[in-house]
Amino acid sequence: MPLASPFSDDGILLQDASVAFSGRRVLHGMSLHLTEHRIGIIGRNGSGKSTLLRLIAGLIAPDAGHVRVDGIDPAKDRRKMLTRLGILFQNPDHQILFPTVEEELAFGLIQMGADKAKATAQARARLAAEGRAHWAGAAVSTLSQGQRHWLCLQAILLMGPATILLDEPLAGLDLPMQARLARAFATLPQRLITITHDPASVSDADRVIWLEAGKVHADGPPGDVLPEFVSTMDQLGMSDADADLSG
């Protein structure tokens, strides 16, 4: 994909971005310009998918190179990112902060400058519109994992970001909840960037990026990338390559 300038205000740009943890390089000089409506990022465990997601979200900064979201450095201006980028973690308990549903929904709006009363009213209105007005004062601890996922998604949508990062969004959910969330994702106007092990879940994406050992192994339409990925994973699955100790 052709790259824009390092300070493009169009989409998400990584320019020679690298990340290392404890001296071990996890992402190697990555350059990507992400503008498509639906983007899938696939790869094995340890390929750098989650690190890339955290880098785009501004949760970590690159050791070298640049990251820009709509021209803004996400690691340096978290407040501006609230209306540009949201992240839905695989485990909702990693992002839920408050004991009740309405408090959790209102928090992002308060961060954006709304007073508590207005934020709470908007949270209750969202619940009512979704047929869940009775959830407002409910303890988050009483919700199932799928319901907590739904809650986190609604909290993100209330802030109106242009892009949402999805980290294995259907993992660990039963089939009915997977179907409900998949339908919800399909109707969203936002750009969705989905990190997943499951090639089928990004088969209808506009673009798929395959990471291997912290580098882009393939990048293009799903019909070009996914067959090779599936074939390679099948071959690896037939071997005993994981029998060797990494240390």
C-alpha positions as CSV (number, residue, x, y, z in Angstrom):
1,M,0.0,0.0,0.0
2,P,1.4,3.5,-0.8
3,L,2.3,5.5,2.2
4,A,1.3,9.1,2.9
5,S,3.5,11.7,4.6
6,P,4.4,11.0,8.3
7,F,1.9,13.6,9.3
8,S,-1.1,12.6,7.2
9,D,-4.5,13.6,8.7
10,D,-6.2,10.9,6.7
11,G,-6.6,7.6,8.5
12,I,-4.0,5.8,10.6
13,L,-0.4,6.0,9.7
14,L,2.6,4.0,11.0
15,Q,6.0,5.1,9.5
16,D,8.9,2.8,10.3
17,A,7.4,2.1,13.8
18,S,9.3,-0.3,16.0
19,V,8.6,-1.6,19.5
20,A,10.8,-3.6,21.9
21,F,10.1,-5.0,25.4
22,S,13.0,-5.8,27.7
23,G,15.4,-5.6,24.8
24,R,13.3,-7.9,22.6
25,R,12.1,-6.5,19.3
26,V,8.3,-7.1,18.9
27,L,7.5,-4.9,15.9
28,H,10.1,-4.2,13.3
29,G,10.1,-0.9,11.3
30,M,6.4,-1.2,10.4
31,S,5.0,1.1,7.8
32,L,1.2,1.0,7.1
33,H,-1.4,3.5,6.0
34,L,-4.9,2.3,7.1
35,T,-7.8,4.0,5.5
36,E,-10.2,1.2,4.6
37,H,-13.6,0.7,6.2
38,R,-13.0,-2.9,7.4
39,I,-9.5,-4.1,8.1
40,G,-8.5,-7.5,9.5
41,I,-5.1,-8.2,11.2
42,I,-4.3,-11.9,11.5
43,G,-1.3,-13.9,12.7
44,R,-0.2,-16.5,15.2
45,N,0.4,-15.9,18.9
46,G,3.5,-13.8,19.3
47,S,3.3,-12.3,15.8
48,G,2.8,-8.8,17.2
49,K,-0.9,-8.3,16.6
50,S,-1.8,-7.1,20.2
51,T,1.3,-4.9,20.3
52,L,0.2,-3.3,17.0
53,L,-3.2,-2.7,18.4
54,R,-1.8,-1.1,21.6
55,L,0.5,1.1,19.4
56,I,-2.3,2.4,17.3
57,A,-4.4,3.1,20.4
58,G,-1.6,5.1,22.0
59,L,-1.4,2.7,25.0
60,I,2.3,2.4,24.1
61,A,4.7,4.7,22.1
62,P,7.0,3.4,19.4
63,D,10.7,3.2,20.3
64,A,11.4,4.5,16.8
65,G,9.3,5.9,14.0
66,H,5.9,7.6,14.0
67,V,2.3,6.7,14.6
68,R,-0.5,9.1,13.7
69,V,-4.3,8.8,13.9
70,D,-5.9,11.5,11.8
71,G,-2.6,13.4,12.1
72,I,-2.5,13.2,15.9
73,D,0.1,11.3,17.9
74,P,-2.2,8.9,19.9
75,A,0.3,8.4,22.7
76,K,0.7,12.1,23.4
77,D,-2.9,13.4,23.1
78,R,-5.2,10.9,24.7
79,R,-8.1,13.4,25.1
80,K,-8.3,14.1,21.3
81,M,-8.2,10.4,20.7
82,L,-11.6,9.9,22.5
83,T,-13.5,11.1,19.4
84,R,-11.2,9.4,16.9
85,L,-10.5,6.0,18.2
86,G,-12.0,3.4,20.6
87,I,-10.7,0.0,21.6
88,L,-12.8,-3.1,22.6
89,F,-10.5,-5.5,24.5
90,Q,-10.9,-9.3,24.3
91,N,-11.6,-9.4,28.0
92,P,-14.2,-6.8,29.0
93,D,-13.0,-6.9,32.6
94,H,-9.8,-5.2,31.4
95,Q,-11.6,-2.1,30.6
96,I,-14.6,-1.9,32.9
97,L,-13.9,0.5,35.7
98,F,-17.2,1.2,37.5
99,P,-19.7,-0.9,39.5
100,T,-22.9,0.0,37.7
101,V,-23.9,0.0,34.1
102,E,-24.9,3.6,33.9
103,E,-21.7,4.8,35.6
104,E,-19.6,2.8,33.1
105,L,-21.5,4.2,30.1
106,A,-21.3,7.8,31.4
107,F,-17.5,7.7,32.2
108,G,-16.3,8.4,28.6
109,L,-18.7,11.2,28.2
110,I,-17.5,12.8,31.4
111,Q,-13.9,12.5,30.1
112,M,-15.0,14.4,27.0
113,G,-16.2,17.3,29.1
114,A,-19.9,16.5,29.8
115,D,-21.1,17.1,33.4
116,K,-22.2,14.0,35.3
117,A,-26.0,14.7,35.1
118,K,-25.9,15.1,31.3
119,A,-23.6,12.1,30.8
120,T,-25.9,9.9,33.0
121,A,-28.9,11.1,31.0
122,Q,-27.2,10.1,27.8
123,A,-26.3,6.8,29.2
124,R,-29.8,6.1,30.3
125,A,-31.2,7.2,26.9
126,R,-28.8,4.8,25.1
127,L,-30.0,1.9,27.3
128,A,-33.6,2.8,26.7
129,A,-33.1,2.9,22.9
130,E,-31.6,-0.6,23.1
131,G,-34.4,-2.0,25.2
132,R,-32.3,-2.2,28.3
133,A,-33.5,0.7,30.4
134,H,-33.7,-1.7,33.4
135,W,-30.0,-2.2,33.2
136,A,-29.1,1.4,34.3
137,G,-28.5,0.7,38.0
138,A,-27.5,-2.9,37.6
139,A,-24.2,-4.1,39.0
140,V,-21.8,-4.9,36.2
141,S,-20.8,-8.0,38.1
142,T,-24.3,-9.4,37.4
143,L,-23.8,-9.3,33.6
144,S,-22.5,-12.3,31.6
145,Q,-19.2,-11.9,29.7
146,G,-21.2,-11.3,26.5
147,Q,-23.3,-8.7,28.2
148,R,-20.2,-7.0,29.5
149,H,-18.8,-7.0,26.0
150,W,-22.0,-5.3,24.8
151,L,-21.7,-2.7,27.6
152,C,-18.1,-1.9,26.6
153,L,-19.1,-1.5,23.0
154,Q,-21.9,0.9,23.9
155,A,-19.6,2.9,26.1
156,I,-17.3,3.3,23.1
157,L,-20.1,4.2,20.7
158,L,-21.4,6.9,23.0
159,M,-18.1,8.7,22.5
160,G,-18.5,8.6,18.7
161,P,-15.0,7.6,17.6
162,A,-14.3,7.4,13.9
163,T,-12.4,4.1,14.3
164,I,-12.9,1.1,16.6
165,L,-10.1,-1.4,17.3
166,L,-11.5,-4.9,18.1
167,D,-9.3,-7.4,19.9
168,E,-10.6,-10.9,19.3
169,P,-14.1,-9.5,19.8
170,L,-15.9,-12.9,19.6
171,A,-13.5,-15.1,21.5
172,G,-14.9,-16.9,24.5
173,L,-18.5,-16.1,23.7
174,D,-21.3,-18.5,23.1
175,L,-22.8,-18.8,19.6
176,P,-25.9,-16.6,20.1
177,M,-23.8,-13.8,21.6
178,Q,-21.3,-14.1,18.8
179,A,-24.1,-13.7,16.3
180,R,-25.6,-10.7,18.1
181,L,-22.2,-8.9,18.3
182,A,-21.3,-9.8,14.7
183,R,-24.6,-8.2,13.5
184,A,-23.9,-5.1,15.6
185,F,-20.4,-4.7,14.1
186,A,-21.7,-5.2,10.6
187,T,-24.1,-2.2,11.0
188,L,-21.6,0.3,12.4
189,P,-20.5,3.2,10.3
190,Q,-17.1,3.4,12.0
191,R,-13.9,2.0,10.5
192,L,-13.3,-1.3,12.2
193,I,-9.9,-2.9,12.7
194,T,-10.2,-6.4,13.9
195,I,-7.3,-8.4,15.4
196,T,-8.1,-12.1,15.3
197,H,-6.8,-15.7,14.9
198,D,-9.9,-16.6,12.9
199,P,-9.6,-16.0,9.2
200,A,-13.3,-16.6,8.6
201,S,-14.2,-13.5,10.8
202,V,-12.4,-11.2,8.4
203,S,-13.2,-12.9,5.1
204,D,-15.4,-10.0,4.1
205,A,-13.0,-7.2,5.1
206,D,-11.7,-4.7,2.6
207,R,-8.1,-5.4,3.5
208,V,-6.3,-8.1,5.5
209,I,-2.8,-7.7,7.0
210,W,-0.9,-10.9,8.0
211,L,1.8,-10.4,10.7
212,E,4.6,-12.8,11.2
213,A,7.4,-12.3,13.8
214,G,6.6,-8.6,14.1
215,K,6.6,-7.9,10.4
216,V,4.0,-7.6,7.6
217,H,4.1,-11.0,5.8
218,A,1.2,-10.2,3.4
219,D,-1.2,-7.3,2.9
220,G,-4.1,-7.1,0.5
221,P,-7.6,-8.2,-0.2
222,P,-8.8,-11.2,1.9
223,G,-9.0,-13.4,-1.3
224,D,-5.3,-12.9,-1.8
225,V,-4.1,-13.2,1.8
226,L,-6.4,-15.6,3.6
227,P,-5.9,-18.8,1.5
228,E,-2.1,-18.6,2.0
229,F,-2.5,-17.9,5.7
230,V,-4.9,-20.9,6.1
231,S,-2.6,-23.2,4.1
232,T,0.5,-22.1,6.1
233,M,-1.3,-22.6,9.5
234,D,-2.5,-26.0,8.3
235,Q,1.1,-27.0,7.5
236,L,2.3,-25.8,10.8
237,G,-0.5,-27.7,12.6
238,M,0.7,-31.0,10.9
239,S,4.2,-30.6,12.3
240,D,5.6,-30.8,15.8
241,A,7.4,-27.5,15.6
242,D,6.2,-26.5,19.1
243,A,8.1,-29.3,20.7
244,D,11.4,-27.4,20.8
245,L,12.1,-25.2,23.8
246,S,12.3,-21.5,22.9
247,G,14.9,-20.7,25.6
